[in-house]
Amino acid sequence: MSTAARAERASTRLPARTVARYAAGSLGTGGFATLPGLVLAYFLTDNLGVAAILAGTIVTLAKIWDVLIDPVIGAWSDRSLIRTGSRKRFMLIGASTLPVFFALTFAVPPVFGPVAGVICVLIAFLATATAFSLFQVPYIALPAELTPSYDERTRLLSWRVIVLTVTILLFGGGGPELRRLTGDPVTGYLVMGVVAGVVIGIGMLIAARTADDAVAAPADVEHIGIRAQYAAGFAAVRRSLPFRALLGTYLLQALATGTMLAGAQYVATWVMRSESAVTLLFVALVAPAVIATPVWERLSRRIGKERAFRIASLMFLVASASIVLALWAPGSWIYASVAVAGVAYAGMQALPMAMLPDVISYDERTSGPGQAGTFTGMWTASETVGFALGTTIVAVVLAITGYVSRTAGDASTQPASAVSGIVLIFSVVPAALMLLSLLTLARYRLRRTDIDGTAP
């Protein structure tokens, strides 16, 4: 594409309907990322009586499956774009099947016993994760194909994150409330799974229509096999320093936020002394984030995405680290720290997502088009690894500190060591991971002139 053509297309503003449809996809991605991360481990340990370390293993196995299939789905998505001019088919398949599998994940009753319960949950959640990946991988590839503009991508992703933050509140606060609606935890989890699955599916179906607005890849892009697709994914990481830096940063931050998410229900129950406190934790997280997202967008226009991203990361680090004080003085002040983290989290979501299409388009200038699915497959796999290992960290710390599992309706107490472990999960661990992420972010070198300027 010539410099003049690139400048003309970059100056074109995305239609409001395209932005709105794309943002609706966050009902799906936010719902799936939030609710299982929040309640699945707790569902296994405190409803099915599964040992904490085994619960973490099950969630991790499901996420490892995601890591294996995401590059494959990326290859299929790229092929579909080349052959049909759209990634829509895979998005529709994922949106149509996920609600069923999601409901089945939380339909397992305690009477099955821990062993049978674990097997049933694992199978259902593997199927759910597969359906989600069919949607998520092509969905993340779309911004690079919808517009080449540095600022329009930020606008597109900022609105997505506004919906995402509202979705986190909807699922993080509403999910546990649905669980308590019937008064019985067994049927409550089933109601939660059905309602949440339907809402997730609706958001995905709306977002799938955005694929019709994307620019198709050139027809002469080479078709490659699945094995070659894995190789292409690792080659993309090796050759692109901006992608490597951004991917490493996002992986570490997904691990940090995944650890906090998986620990939130335990903090509510054993530190705040109320299961329902998890709803207030999510209100404290999300309400400021909704307001903060447009601020991060404006700030990125003034100082650049990468600098704004660094500021957001530092804020989150300080906010999470401050919660360690709950070891000595637990109380409602925790909500204030969570609110500051919520402001930062809005930037941590919008900015890297807006930076990824910049990385993809920059790479296309030297390596050729048609590889967006390769990048997004690796990106989704990285995000999946982060959230999976976050749950694993929670499970390991709970096991080491002596957490006592229980079945639905049983009363139990936790040793002081387990409560201390829960606080560390929610504070020191994510803060340390955020510090590491700042080191990888320092290696990101792309700036506005690299995207909207002339090709190198």
C-alpha distance (Angstrom), angle and dihedral (degrees) to the residues before:
residue distance angle dihedral
M1 . . .
S2 3.82 . .
T3 3.79 122.3 .
A4 3.81 91.2 -110.6
A5 3.81 92.8 49.2
R6 3.78 91.7 47.7
A7 3.79 91.7 49.6
E8 3.82 91.6 48.6
R9 3.78 93.7 50.9
A10 3.80 92.2 42.4
S11 3.79 90.3 56.5
T12 3.83 92.9 54.3
R13 3.79 113.1 105.8
L14 3.81 116.6 -134.1
P15 3.83 114.3 -114.5
A16 3.79 114.6 -103.9
R17 3.82 91.2 -121.5
T18 3.80 90.9 57.7
V19 3.81 91.6 50.4
A20 3.82 91.3 46.9
R21 3.80 94.7 48.2
Y22 3.77 92.5 47.5
A23 3.80 91.5 48.2
A24 3.81 90.2 52.8
G25 3.78 87.9 66.7
S26 3.81 87.8 73.8
L27 3.80 87.9 72.9
G28 3.78 83.9 68.1
T29 3.79 103.2 35.7
G30 3.80 94.4 39.2
G31 3.78 93.6 44.9
F32 3.78 94.3 49.5
A33 3.81 93.5 44.4
T34 3.80 94.1 46.3
L35 3.79 110.1 40.7
P36 3.83 102.0 44.8
G37 3.80 90.0 41.3
L38 3.79 89.9 51.1
V39 3.81 103.5 41.6
L40 3.82 111.3 12.6
A41 3.82 97.0 83.6
Y42 3.82 89.3 41.5
F43 3.83 89.4 48.1
L44 3.81 89.1 55.4
T45 3.82 98.2 42.9
D46 3.82 100.5 37.0
N47 3.81 102.5 29.5
L48 3.81 106.7 30.7
G49 3.80 96.5 30.0
V50 3.81 94.5 -122.0
A51 3.81 117.7 160.5
A52 3.82 112.6 -104.3
I53 3.81 95.3 -118.8
L54 3.82 91.7 50.7
A55 3.82 91.6 47.5
G56 3.80 89.6 54.0
T57 3.80 90.8 47.4
I58 3.80 92.1 54.1
V59 3.79 93.1 51.3
T60 3.80 90.3 46.2
L61 3.82 93.3 50.9
A62 3.78 90.3 53.1
K63 3.78 90.8 51.2
I64 3.81 92.5 47.6
W65 3.79 86.2 57.6
D66 3.80 87.7 54.7
V67 3.78 91.0 52.8
L68 3.80 90.7 52.9
I69 3.80 96.8 48.5
D70 3.82 101.3 38.3
P71 3.85 95.1 77.6
V72 3.81 89.2 46.5
I73 3.79 91.4 51.6
G74 3.79 88.6 47.1
A75 3.81 89.2 56.9
W76 3.79 92.5 47.9
S77 3.79 90.6 47.4
D78 3.82 92.4 52.2
R79 3.81 90.4 48.7
S80 3.79 91.4 49.9
L81 3.80 90.5 50.8
I82 3.80 91.4 51.2
R83 3.80 94.9 44.5
T84 3.82 101.7 39.1
G85 3.83 103.4 16.5
S86 3.82 92.8 -117.9
R87 3.79 143.1 74.9
K88 3.79 90.3 -152.8
R89 3.82 99.1 106.6
F90 3.79 94.8 66.7
M91 3.78 92.3 44.6
L92 3.81 91.0 54.0
I93 3.80 93.2 49.0
G94 3.80 91.2 52.0
A95 3.80 93.4 45.6
S96 3.80 92.9 49.9
T97 3.80 98.4 48.7
L98 3.79 103.9 36.0
P99 3.85 97.6 75.6
V100 3.81 92.1 59.4
F101 3.80 95.8 48.1
F102 3.80 92.5 42.2
A103 3.81 91.7 55.8
L104 3.82 91.3 47.3
T105 3.82 90.7 54.4
F106 3.80 90.9 65.1
A107 3.82 96.2 35.1
V108 3.82 95.1 83.0
P109 3.86 110.4 112.8
P110 3.84 125.0 -145.8
V111 3.84 90.8 -117.3
F112 3.81 88.2 75.5
G113 3.78 88.5 70.5
P114 3.81 127.3 -127.6
V115 3.83 96.9 -74.7
A116 3.82 98.3 47.3
G117 3.78 89.8 38.7
V118 3.80 92.6 54.8
I119 3.82 91.9 49.4
C120 3.82 93.3 49.5
V121 3.80 93.1 46.7
L122 3.80 91.3 47.8
I123 3.82 93.9 52.1
A124 3.80 93.6 45.8
F125 3.79 93.6 45.6
L126 3.82 92.3 48.2
A127 3.79 88.6 55.4
T128 3.81 90.7 46.7
A129 3.79 91.6 50.3
T130 3.81 91.1 50.1
A131 3.80 91.9 52.1
F132 3.79 90.4 47.7
S133 3.81 92.7 51.4
L134 3.81 91.1 51.2
F135 3.79 86.7 61.3
Q136 3.79 102.3 32.0
V137 3.82 101.6 52.3
P138 3.83 96.6 55.4
Y139 3.81 90.6 36.8
I140 3.80 92.5 60.5
A141 3.82 90.6 46.8
L142 3.81 93.2 58.8
P143 3.85 101.7 79.3
A144 3.81 91.9 63.8
E145 3.82 88.6 53.1
L146 3.80 97.5 42.1
T147 3.82 97.3 58.4
P148 3.83 139.0 -6.0
S149 3.82 92.1 -150.7
Y150 3.81 118.1 119.4
D151 3.82 92.4 -148.2
E152 3.82 97.8 37.4
R153 3.79 89.6 56.9
T154 3.79 88.6 53.4
R155 3.81 89.6 49.8
L156 3.81 91.7 48.4
L157 3.79 93.6 48.7
S158 3.80 94.0 41.3
W159 3.78 91.6 60.5
R160 3.77 88.9 45.8
V161 3.81 89.6 54.5
I162 3.81 92.0 48.3
V163 3.80 88.0 57.7
L164 3.81 89.0 41.9
T165 3.79 93.0 56.0
V166 3.80 91.7 48.2
T167 3.81 87.8 48.2
I168 3.79 91.4 52.8
L169 3.80 88.1 54.9
L170 3.80 91.9 45.1
F171 3.79 94.5 51.3
G172 3.80 99.8 27.9
G173 3.79 93.1 50.2
G174 3.80 101.6 23.6
G175 3.80 96.7 43.8
P176 3.81 95.4 62.8
E177 3.82 89.4 42.4
L178 3.82 90.0 55.1
R179 3.79 88.2 49.2
R180 3.82 89.8 58.0
L181 3.79 94.7 42.3
T182 3.80 97.4 93.8
G183 3.80 96.2 40.5
D184 3.80 89.1 -125.4
P185 3.82 117.8 91.6
V186 3.82 93.8 -149.1
T187 3.81 96.7 56.6
G188 3.80 89.3 31.9
Y189 3.80 92.3 62.8
L190 3.81 89.7 47.2
V191 3.83 92.6 52.2
M192 3.79 89.6 47.3
G193 3.81 91.7 50.9
V194 3.81 94.8 49.1
V195 3.81 97.0 45.7
A196 3.80 94.4 42.3
G197 3.82 92.3 46.7
V198 3.80 92.1 53.4
V199 3.82 93.3 48.6
I200 3.81 91.0 48.3
G201 3.80 91.0 50.1
I202 3.81 93.3 49.8
G203 3.82 91.7 52.8
M204 3.79 91.0 49.7
L205 3.80 93.5 49.0
I206 3.81 91.5 52.6
A207 3.81 92.3 48.2
A208 3.80 92.1 49.3
R209 3.81 88.6 70.2
T210 3.80 88.8 65.2
A211 3.80 88.5 72.3
D212 3.81 88.1 72.9
D213 3.83 89.6 66.5
A214 3.82 96.1 52.5
V215 3.80 123.5 104.5
A216 3.80 110.3 -112.7
A217 3.79 121.9 -124.8
P218 3.81 117.9 -105.3
A219 3.80 112.8 -84.9
D220 3.80 93.4 -125.6
V221 3.82 94.6 63.9
E222 3.80 108.5 125.0
H223 3.80 118.9 -103.4
I224 3.82 111.8 -133.3
G225 3.77 133.5 -169.7
I226 3.77 128.0 -110.8
R227 3.81 93.9 -101.1
A228 3.78 89.8 50.1
Q229 3.80 89.1 49.1
Y230 3.79 91.3 60.8
A231 3.80 88.7 49.4
A232 3.81 90.0 47.9
G233 3.79 90.6 53.0
F234 3.79 93.6 53.8
A235 3.81 89.7 42.2
A236 3.81 89.3 55.7
V237 3.80 89.6 53.5
R238 3.81 92.1 48.7
R239 3.80 98.4 46.8
S240 3.81 99.6 40.0
L241 3.79 113.9 67.1
P242 3.84 92.2 -178.2
F243 3.81 90.3 53.3
R244 3.79 92.2 45.8
A245 3.80 92.0 50.7
L246 3.80 94.3 45.0
L247 3.81 93.3 44.0
G248 3.80 92.7 50.6
T249 3.79 91.3 48.3
Y250 3.80 93.4 48.2
L251 3.82 91.9 46.9
L252 3.79 92.9 53.7
Q253 3.81 92.3 45.1
A254 3.81 92.1 47.7
L255 3.80 86.8 52.9
A256 3.81 90.8 50.3
T257 3.81 95.5 47.8
G258 3.81 91.7 39.6
T259 3.79 89.8 56.0
M260 3.80 91.9 50.5
L261 3.80 92.1 45.3
A262 3.80 93.8 51.1
G263 3.79 90.1 46.8
A264 3.81 97.4 47.1
Q265 3.81 97.2 87.8
Y266 3.79 90.8 47.7
V267 3.82 90.1 50.6
A268 3.80 90.2 50.7
T269 3.80 93.8 48.8
W270 3.81 102.9 39.3
V271 3.83 105.8 21.6
M272 3.81 101.7 32.1
R273 3.83 88.7 31.9
S274 3.81 95.5 -134.0
E275 3.82 130.9 88.3
S276 3.81 88.7 -150.8
A277 3.81 90.9 58.4
V278 3.80 87.7 82.4
T279 3.81 87.5 74.8
L280 3.81 91.2 56.2
L281 3.80 90.3 46.8
F282 3.78 89.5 57.4
V283 3.79 93.0 45.4
A284 3.82 88.0 53.1
L285 3.80 90.0 49.2
V286 3.78 100.5 44.0
A287 3.80 107.2 33.7
P288 3.84 93.3 66.0
A289 3.80 90.7 41.1
V290 3.81 93.0 59.5
I291 3.79 89.7 56.1
A292 3.80 94.2 40.8
T293 3.82 99.5 53.4
P294 3.84 96.2 76.9
V295 3.81 88.1 46.1
W296 3.80 91.0 56.2
E297 3.80 89.5 49.3
R298 3.80 92.3 53.0
L299 3.79 91.7 44.5
S300 3.82 91.3 51.8
R301 3.81 90.1 53.4
R302 3.80 89.3 54.9
I303 3.80 102.7 41.7
G304 3.81 105.0 12.7
K305 3.79 132.7 -95.3
E306 3.78 95.9 -91.9
R307 3.82 94.3 54.3
A308 3.78 92.9 45.9
F309 3.81 88.6 48.5
R310 3.80 90.4 54.0
I311 3.81 91.4 52.1
A312 3.81 91.4 50.0
S313 3.80 91.0 49.8
L314 3.80 92.6 51.1
M315 3.80 91.1 50.0
F316 3.79 91.5 51.9
L317 3.81 91.2 48.2
V318 3.80 93.0 53.8
A319 3.82 93.8 43.5
S320 3.79 95.0 50.2
A321 3.81 93.6 43.8
S322 3.81 91.0 54.1
I323 3.82 91.4 62.3
V324 3.82 89.8 71.6
L325 3.82 85.5 82.8
A326 3.81 86.3 76.1
L327 3.81 86.5 79.2
W328 3.81 87.1 75.8
A329 3.80 104.2 19.8
P330 3.82 115.1 23.7
G331 3.77 114.2 -175.8
S332 3.77 149.2 117.9
W333 3.82 91.4 -61.7
I334 3.81 85.6 84.2
Y335 3.79 87.7 77.8
A336 3.82 90.1 64.8
S337 3.80 92.1 55.1
V338 3.79 90.1 47.0
A339 3.83 89.7 51.1
V340 3.82 91.3 55.2
A341 3.80 88.4 48.2
G342 3.81 87.8 51.7
V343 3.80 91.9 56.5
A344 3.79 89.2 50.7
Y345 3.81 93.6 43.4
A346 3.80 91.0 60.0
G347 3.80 89.5 60.3
M348 3.80 92.3 42.2
Q349 3.79 89.2 58.3
A350 3.80 103.3 39.4
L351 3.79 100.0 40.8
P352 3.84 103.4 51.3
M353 3.79 90.2 42.3
A354 3.81 88.3 54.1
M355 3.81 90.8 46.0
L356 3.83 94.5 53.1
P357 3.85 95.4 68.9
D358 3.81 88.0 48.5
V359 3.80 88.6 56.0
I360 3.81 91.5 47.7
S361 3.80 95.6 49.1
Y362 3.81 91.6 44.8
D363 3.80 90.2 53.1
E364 3.82 91.4 49.0
R365 3.79 90.9 63.8
T366 3.79 91.9 65.1
S367 3.82 104.6 22.3
G368 3.79 102.2 34.8
P369 3.84 133.3 -109.9
G370 3.78 130.5 -74.9
Q371 3.82 98.7 65.6
A372 3.80 101.4 98.0
G373 3.79 90.2 108.3
T374 3.80 89.2 54.0
F375 3.79 91.3 56.0
T376 3.79 95.3 42.8
G377 3.79 92.3 46.0
M378 3.80 89.4 56.7
W379 3.83 90.3 43.1
T380 3.81 93.6 51.7
A381 3.80 90.9 45.7
S382 3.81 89.3 52.2
E383 3.79 92.5 49.8
T384 3.78 89.6 48.0
V385 3.80 92.1 51.1
G386 3.80 90.3 50.7
F387 3.79 95.6 52.3
A388 3.82 92.2 41.1
L389 3.78 94.1 52.0
G390 3.80 89.1 44.4
T391 3.79 88.9 61.9
T392 3.81 89.3 43.9
I393 3.81 91.3 53.8
V394 3.81 89.8 51.3
A395 3.81 91.5 49.6
V396 3.81 93.3 47.9
V397 3.81 93.9 48.0
L398 3.82 91.3 47.2
A399 3.80 90.8 50.2
I400 3.82 93.4 47.5
T401 3.80 93.3 47.7
G402 3.82 93.7 49.1
Y403 3.81 103.9 -105.4
V404 3.84 112.4 -174.4
S405 3.83 115.2 -136.1
R406 3.80 122.1 -149.8
T407 3.82 142.6 -177.1
A408 3.80 125.8 -115.6
G409 3.80 112.4 -65.9
D410 3.79 96.0 14.2
A411 3.79 120.0 125.7
S412 3.80 119.7 -138.7
T413 3.77 142.8 157.8
Q414 3.79 129.8 -138.1
P415 3.80 128.1 -132.2
A416 3.80 116.6 -112.6
S417 3.80 89.3 -110.7
A418 3.83 91.4 60.6
V419 3.81 92.1 49.6
S420 3.82 89.9 50.3
G421 3.80 89.4 50.1
I422 3.80 90.3 53.0
V423 3.82 90.8 53.6
L424 3.82 91.5 49.9
I425 3.82 89.9 49.9
F426 3.80 88.8 56.2
S427 3.82 97.7 43.9
V428 3.80 126.0 13.3
V429 3.80 97.3 35.1
P430 3.85 96.8 53.1
A431 3.80 91.2 41.2
A432 3.82 91.4 55.1
L433 3.81 91.0 48.6
M434 3.80 91.1 49.7
L435 3.79 89.8 52.9
L436 3.81 90.2 54.7
S437 3.81 90.5 48.4
L438 3.80 90.8 58.2
L439 3.80 88.8 59.5
T440 3.80 92.5 55.6
L441 3.82 92.3 42.9
A442 3.81 89.3 57.6
R443 3.83 87.9 68.4
Y444 3.83 93.6 59.6
R445 3.82 107.4 107.4
L446 3.84 107.8 171.7
R447 3.80 116.0 117.5
R448 3.79 136.1 -179.6
T449 3.83 92.7 -90.3
D450 3.82 90.2 56.9
I451 3.81 90.2 58.7
D452 3.81 107.4 33.3
G453 3.82 95.3 27.4
T454 3.77 129.6 74.0
A455 3.77 122.7 -56.6
P456 3.79 114.8 -91.4
